[in-house]
């Protein structure tokens, strides 16, 4: 059974979003996604300052099984990327909701975050 924290929002494409009070948000891939991929060997992330549209590919995660695109769950501007993943991509496997976060966004519309799936909705998606 996957870990699905109740305080996050989720995209059907298996990314999570944690919205802060200042309108910024952390984004990563879910526990379900990292389990499905297996041991992650490489993470490609966008440049700081990149403007992302909701649903747009922002990076690639490579594992021993496959390479998978990662999608922006909401629109926003990249404020920071998790540079620790360059040297330690396995952090996504070990801690997908904390040390394995991928990017920090200035969210274009906080209401778009609220429109994402809650934990129960995401649990229903992954069965």
C-alpha positions in Angstrom: 0.0 0.0 0.0 1.3 3.4 -0.9 1.9 6.3 1.5 -0.5 9.1 0.6 -0.2 12.1 3.0 -3.5 13.8 3.7 -2.0 17.3 3.6 -0.9 17.2 -0.1 -2.7 17.5 -3.4 -2.2 15.1 -6.3 -2.3 14.9 -10.1 -3.5 11.8 -11.9 0.0 11.7 -13.5 1.4 10.9 -10.0 2.9 14.2 -8.9 2.2 15.8 -5.5 2.0 19.4 -4.5 2.4 21.0 -1.1 1.1 24.6 -1.1 2.6 27.1 1.4 0.8 30.1 2.7 3.1 32.4 0.6 1.8 31.0 -2.7 4.8 28.8 -3.3 4.6 25.0 -3.6 6.9 22.0 -3.5 6.4 19.4 -6.2 7.6 15.8 -6.4 6.4 12.4 -7.5 4.3 10.2 -5.3 5.3 7.1 -3.3 3.3 5.0 -5.7 5.2 6.5 -8.7 8.6 5.9 -7.2 7.6 2.3 -6.2 6.4 1.7 -9.8 9.7 3.0 -11.3 12.0 1.0 -9.0 15.5 2.3 -8.2 15.8 5.8 -9.5 19.2 6.5 -11.1 18.8 10.0 -12.6 16.6 13.0 -12.3 16.5 15.8 -14.9 14.9 19.0 -13.7 14.1 22.4 -15.3 16.1 25.5 -14.9 15.3 28.1 -12.2 13.1 30.7 -13.8 11.3 28.4 -16.2 7.6 29.1 -16.7 5.6 25.9 -16.5 2.1 25.3 -17.8 -0.1 22.8 -16.1 0.3 19.3 -17.6 3.6 20.3 -19.3 6.6 18.0 -19.0 9.1 19.5 -16.7 11.6 16.7 -16.2 12.6 13.1 -16.6 13.1 10.4 -14.0 15.2 7.4 -15.0 15.2 4.2 -13.1 16.5 0.7 -13.6 13.2 -0.1 -15.3 12.4 2.9 -17.5 12.6 6.6 -18.1 9.4 8.6 -17.3 8.4 12.2 -18.0 7.3 14.2 -15.0 4.5 16.7 -15.5 3.7 20.1 -13.9 0.6 19.5 -11.8 -0.1 23.3 -11.9 1.2 26.3 -13.8 3.9 28.4 -12.2 7.5 29.7 -12.3 10.4 27.5 -11.0 11.9 29.2 -8.0 14.3 26.4 -7.0 15.2 22.9 -7.9 16.4 20.2 -5.6 20.0 20.1 -6.5 20.7 17.3 -4.0 19.0 14.9 -6.5 21.9 15.4 -9.0 24.3 13.5 -6.7 21.7 11.4 -4.9 18.6 10.6 -7.1 17.8 7.7 -4.8 16.4 10.3 -2.4 13.2 10.2 -4.4 12.9 6.5 -3.5 13.9 6.9 0.1 11.8 10.0 0.9 9.5 11.0 -2.0 7.6 13.6 0.2 10.5 15.2 2.0 14.1 14.9 0.8 13.0 13.8 -2.6 11.1 16.9 -3.6 11.9 18.1 -7.1 11.1 21.7 -7.5 9.7 24.8 -5.8 7.1 26.8 -7.8 5.6 30.2 -7.5 2.1 29.0 -8.3 0.2 31.0 -10.9 -3.2 30.3 -9.4 -3.6 28.7 -5.9 -7.1 27.7 -6.8 -5.6 25.3 -9.3 -3.8 23.5 -6.5 -7.1 23.1 -4.6 -8.7 21.6 -7.8 -6.2 18.7 -7.7 -7.0 15.4 -6.1 -7.1 15.0 -2.4 -5.6 11.9 -0.7 -8.8 9.9 -1.0 -9.2 10.9 -4.7 -5.6 9.9 -5.5 -6.0 6.6 -3.6 -9.0 5.8 -5.8 -6.9 6.6 -8.9 -4.2 4.2 -8.0 -6.6 1.6 -6.7 
